Amino acid sequence: MTNQIPNMDDWISAGKTASEIREFGLGLIKTGSSLYEITEKIEDKIKDMGAECAFPPQLSPNATAAHYYAESEDIIVKEDDIIKLDLGIHVNGAIADTASSVCPSGKYDKLIQASRNALNRAIDIITPGLEIREIGKVIEKEITDMGYNPVRNLSGHGLGVFIIHCPPTIPNFDNKDSTKLKEGDIFAIEPFATEGFGTVTEKGSANLFSMIDSKPIRNPISSKLLKNIKRSYNTLPFAAKWVKEVFGETKANYALNDLINSGILRGYPPLVEVQKGLVSQAEHSLYVDENSAIVLTK
């Protein structure tokens, strides 16, 4: 369960590092910049700080809400784009997950403020014994009061040791979940606001993956790649690009497909709003103490 804390100092350190890298990355999102180059700079910054990725840093543009990882210089930021930067850092498996949104021209600052307000208001009410539905209720109200819709099939989530998504699920609407928060819970609150209907669907090919099973596999190339994944990423998500840099594109693509078809890996395609409505995101990781919430990524 998420409240089994091996070392609270690790969670605090991960949160502080994630916050610093988030602000660094947001400062790079400017008109004319390349999402690929920004991603490279963020990954270099993570390495320079001696940190480890809990998942590949994602820069999801406009109607794409999540899971967009730039592998080539295919998207150049335009002044009216909304870019969501979502990144995670871990220290000895203790994970901090955080996100924020930028529109270079400021045209969609109200949409960005809707998800930010929802996040801040949700944090304000956190206390042991609070029903999870109340968090979603507050998030939904803040977003709808500003004229937008919450994305209902994306949610916040518990943070475990080397586990990026685990209970409790933190909804972005009142889902009637009467589960109560407990002191010691560690989780991320992650409101998404949109001009669209409020639902996302998978679109396009996945270039982000995680290991969901560790059963043996016969093919020697696939077996070697699986050993590398276990050693380097454990069960945390990773980018296809990372393993291609080690094994070469041909071998990596072959082995990734083999591991997916064998049920060992799962892919995460980009998540796009069904009406192609613009989406903003805000996220903090926090710890529930005896009275309220300690924001780890503030």
C-alpha positions as CSV (number, residue, x, y, z in Angstrom):
1,M,0.0,0.0,0.0
2,T,1.1,3.6,-0.6
3,N,1.6,4.5,3.0
4,Q,4.4,2.0,3.6
5,I,7.2,4.6,3.7
6,P,10.8,3.3,3.6
7,N,12.4,6.7,4.2
8,M,10.5,9.9,4.2
9,D,13.6,11.8,3.3
10,D,13.6,10.1,-0.1
11,W,10.1,11.3,-0.8
12,I,11.0,14.9,0.2
13,S,14.2,14.8,-1.9
14,A,12.3,13.4,-5.0
15,G,9.7,16.2,-4.6
16,K,12.3,18.9,-4.3
17,T,14.2,17.7,-7.4
18,A,11.0,17.2,-9.4
19,S,9.9,20.8,-8.6
20,E,13.2,22.2,-9.7
21,I,13.2,20.3,-12.9
22,R,9.6,21.2,-13.6
23,E,10.4,24.9,-13.4
24,F,13.5,24.5,-15.6
25,G,11.4,22.6,-18.2
26,L,8.6,25.2,-18.2
27,G,11.1,27.9,-18.9
28,L,12.1,26.2,-22.1
29,I,8.6,26.1,-23.6
30,K,8.6,29.1,-25.9
31,T,7.4,30.0,-29.4
32,G,9.7,28.3,-31.9
33,S,11.1,25.8,-29.5
34,S,11.2,22.1,-30.4
35,L,9.4,19.6,-28.1
36,Y,12.2,17.1,-28.9
37,E,15.0,19.5,-27.9
38,I,13.1,20.5,-24.7
39,T,12.8,16.8,-23.8
40,E,16.5,16.3,-24.4
41,K,17.4,19.2,-22.2
42,I,15.1,18.1,-19.4
43,E,16.6,14.6,-19.5
44,D,20.1,16.0,-19.4
45,K,19.1,18.2,-16.4
46,I,17.8,15.1,-14.6
47,K,21.1,13.4,-15.2
48,D,23.1,16.4,-14.2
49,M,21.2,16.6,-10.9
50,G,22.0,12.9,-10.2
51,A,18.3,12.1,-10.3
52,E,16.4,9.2,-11.9
53,C,13.3,9.3,-14.1
54,A,10.1,7.7,-12.6
55,F,8.8,7.9,-16.2
56,P,9.9,9.7,-19.4
57,P,9.2,13.4,-19.3
58,Q,6.2,14.2,-21.5
59,L,5.3,17.4,-23.3
60,S,1.7,16.9,-24.5
61,P,0.4,19.5,-26.9
62,N,-3.1,21.0,-27.2
63,A,-5.8,18.3,-27.4
64,T,-3.3,15.6,-26.4
65,A,-3.7,15.3,-22.6
66,A,-1.0,12.9,-21.8
67,H,1.6,10.3,-22.9
68,Y,3.2,12.3,-25.7
69,Y,6.9,11.7,-25.7
70,A,8.8,13.5,-28.5
71,E,11.2,11.3,-30.4
72,S,12.1,13.6,-33.2
73,E,11.9,17.2,-34.1
74,D,8.3,16.8,-35.3
75,I,6.5,19.6,-33.3
76,I,7.6,23.2,-33.0
77,V,5.8,25.2,-30.4
78,K,3.4,27.9,-31.8
79,E,2.4,30.9,-29.8
80,D,-1.1,29.8,-29.1
81,D,-0.3,26.2,-28.2
82,I,-0.9,24.7,-24.8
83,I,1.9,22.4,-23.7
84,K,1.5,20.1,-20.7
85,L,4.9,19.2,-19.0
86,D,4.4,16.1,-16.9
87,L,7.5,14.5,-15.2
88,G,8.3,12.1,-12.4
89,I,11.5,11.7,-10.4
90,H,12.3,8.9,-8.0
91,V,14.9,8.5,-5.2
92,N,15.4,4.9,-4.2
93,G,12.0,4.2,-5.6
94,A,10.2,7.0,-3.8
95,I,8.3,8.8,-6.5
96,A,7.4,12.5,-7.0
97,D,5.0,13.2,-9.9
98,T,4.2,16.8,-11.0
99,A,2.9,18.7,-14.0
100,S,2.0,22.2,-15.2
101,S,0.8,23.9,-18.4
102,V,2.1,26.7,-20.6
103,C,0.7,28.8,-23.4
104,P,3.4,31.1,-24.8
105,S,1.0,33.8,-26.0
106,G,-1.2,33.7,-22.9
107,K,-4.3,33.2,-25.0
108,Y,-5.4,30.2,-23.0
109,D,-4.3,31.2,-19.6
110,K,-7.9,31.0,-18.2
111,L,-8.0,27.3,-19.2
112,I,-4.6,26.8,-17.6
113,Q,-5.8,28.6,-14.4
114,A,-8.9,26.3,-14.3
115,S,-6.8,23.1,-13.7
116,R,-4.4,25.1,-11.4
117,N,-7.3,26.4,-9.3
118,A,-8.8,22.9,-9.1
119,L,-5.5,21.5,-7.8
120,N,-5.0,24.2,-5.2
121,R,-8.5,24.0,-3.9
122,A,-8.3,20.2,-3.7
123,I,-5.1,20.4,-1.7
124,D,-6.7,22.9,0.7
125,I,-9.3,20.3,1.8
126,I,-7.0,17.3,2.3
127,T,-7.2,15.8,5.8
128,P,-7.2,12.3,7.2
129,G,-10.8,10.9,7.1
130,L,-11.8,12.9,4.0
131,E,-13.8,10.8,1.5
132,I,-12.1,10.6,-1.9
133,R,-15.3,11.7,-3.7
134,E,-15.0,15.1,-2.0
135,I,-11.7,15.8,-3.8
136,G,-13.3,15.0,-7.1
137,K,-16.3,17.1,-6.2
138,V,-14.1,20.2,-5.5
139,I,-12.1,19.7,-8.7
140,E,-15.2,19.4,-10.9
141,K,-16.8,22.5,-9.4
142,E,-13.7,24.7,-9.8
143,I,-13.3,23.7,-13.4
144,T,-17.0,23.9,-14.4
145,D,-17.3,27.3,-12.6
146,M,-14.8,28.6,-15.1
147,G,-16.7,27.3,-18.0
148,Y,-14.7,24.1,-18.8
149,N,-15.1,20.4,-18.2
150,P,-12.9,18.1,-16.2
151,V,-11.4,15.1,-18.0
152,R,-13.3,12.4,-16.2
153,N,-11.4,9.3,-17.4
154,L,-8.0,10.6,-16.2
155,S,-7.3,10.8,-12.5
156,G,-4.8,11.3,-9.8
157,H,-3.2,8.2,-8.2
158,G,-1.4,6.7,-5.3
159,L,2.4,6.7,-5.4
160,G,4.2,3.6,-4.2
161,V,7.8,2.4,-4.1
162,F,8.8,1.9,-7.8
163,I,5.0,2.1,-8.5
164,I,3.7,5.1,-10.4
165,H,0.0,4.3,-10.3
166,C,-1.6,2.5,-7.3
167,P,-4.5,3.1,-4.9
168,P,-6.0,5.4,-4.0
169,T,-7.5,6.7,-7.3
170,I,-8.1,10.5,-7.0
171,P,-11.0,11.4,-9.4
172,N,-11.6,14.6,-11.2
173,F,-15.3,14.5,-10.5
174,D,-17.6,13.2,-7.8
175,N,-17.4,9.5,-8.4
176,K,-19.2,8.6,-5.2
177,D,-16.1,6.8,-3.8
178,S,-16.5,6.9,0.0
179,T,-13.0,5.6,0.6
180,K,-11.3,7.8,3.3
181,L,-7.8,9.2,3.2
182,K,-5.4,8.0,5.9
183,E,-2.5,9.6,7.6
184,G,0.6,8.5,5.7
185,D,-1.1,8.2,2.3
186,I,1.1,9.5,-0.6
187,F,-0.6,10.3,-3.9
188,A,-0.8,12.8,-6.8
189,I,-3.7,15.0,-7.5
190,E,-4.0,15.7,-11.2
191,P,-6.8,17.8,-12.6
192,F,-7.2,18.2,-16.3
193,A,-9.5,20.9,-17.7
194,T,-10.7,21.0,-21.3
195,E,-12.8,22.9,-23.7
196,G,-14.1,19.6,-25.0
197,F,-16.4,16.9,-23.8
198,G,-14.1,15.7,-21.0
199,T,-13.0,12.3,-22.2
200,V,-9.8,11.1,-23.7
201,T,-9.1,8.2,-26.0
202,E,-5.9,6.5,-27.2
203,K,-4.7,7.7,-30.6
204,G,-1.5,6.8,-32.5
205,S,1.3,4.5,-31.7
206,A,2.9,4.0,-28.3
207,N,6.5,4.9,-27.7
208,L,6.2,4.6,-23.9
209,F,6.1,1.2,-22.2
210,S,6.3,-0.6,-18.9
211,M,6.9,-4.2,-17.8
212,I,3.7,-5.8,-16.6
213,D,5.0,-9.4,-16.4
214,S,8.4,-10.9,-16.0
215,K,7.9,-14.4,-17.3
216,P,10.8,-16.0,-19.3
217,I,11.0,-15.5,-23.0
218,R,12.9,-17.7,-25.5
219,N,14.2,-15.3,-28.0
220,P,17.8,-14.3,-27.0
221,I,17.5,-10.7,-28.2
222,S,14.2,-10.2,-26.4
223,S,15.5,-11.9,-23.3
224,K,18.5,-9.6,-23.3
225,L,16.3,-6.5,-23.6
226,L,14.0,-7.7,-20.9
227,K,17.0,-8.1,-18.5
228,N,18.0,-4.6,-19.3
229,I,14.5,-3.3,-18.6
230,K,14.3,-5.1,-15.3
231,R,17.7,-3.8,-14.3
232,S,17.3,-0.2,-15.5
233,Y,13.6,0.6,-14.9
234,N,12.0,-2.1,-12.7
235,T,8.3,-1.8,-13.3
236,L,8.5,2.0,-14.1
237,P,7.6,3.3,-17.6
238,F,10.4,3.9,-20.1
239,A,10.8,5.3,-23.6
240,A,11.5,3.1,-26.7
241,K,14.1,5.7,-27.5
242,W,16.1,4.8,-24.4
243,V,16.4,1.1,-25.3
244,K,17.1,1.9,-29.0
245,E,20.1,3.9,-27.8
246,V,21.5,0.8,-26.1
247,F,20.4,-2.0,-28.6
248,G,20.1,-0.2,-31.9
249,E,16.8,0.6,-33.6
250,T,16.3,-2.7,-35.5
251,K,17.0,-5.1,-32.5
252,A,15.1,-2.8,-30.1
253,N,12.0,-2.7,-32.3
254,Y,12.0,-6.4,-32.8
255,A,12.4,-7.2,-29.1
256,L,9.8,-4.6,-28.0
257,N,7.2,-6.1,-30.4
258,D,8.1,-9.6,-29.2
259,L,7.7,-8.6,-25.5
260,I,4.4,-6.8,-26.2
261,N,3.0,-9.8,-28.1
262,S,4.1,-12.0,-25.2
263,G,2.2,-9.9,-22.7
264,I,5.3,-8.8,-20.9
265,L,5.2,-5.1,-21.9
266,R,2.3,-2.7,-22.1
267,G,2.4,0.3,-24.4
268,Y,0.9,3.8,-23.6
269,P,-0.3,5.6,-26.8
270,P,-1.0,9.4,-26.6
271,L,-4.3,10.2,-25.0
272,V,-6.3,12.7,-27.0
273,E,-9.6,14.5,-26.0
274,V,-12.4,13.0,-28.1
275,Q,-13.7,16.4,-29.4
276,K,-10.1,17.6,-29.9
277,G,-10.7,20.2,-27.2
278,L,-7.7,21.9,-25.8
279,V,-6.6,20.5,-22.4
280,S,-4.6,21.9,-19.5
281,Q,-3.1,20.0,-16.6
282,A,-1.8,20.7,-13.1
283,E,-0.4,18.2,-10.7
284,H,1.3,17.9,-7.3
285,S,2.4,15.0,-5.2
286,L,1.6,15.1,-1.5
287,Y,1.7,13.3,1.8
288,V,-1.2,13.3,4.3
289,D,0.0,14.1,7.8
290,E,-2.1,14.2,10.9
291,N,-4.0,17.4,10.0
292,S,-3.6,18.2,6.3
293,A,-1.4,17.7,3.2
294,I,2.3,18.3,2.8
295,V,2.9,19.2,-0.8
296,L,6.1,17.4,-1.9
297,T,6.4,19.1,-5.3
298,K,5.5,22.7,-4.4
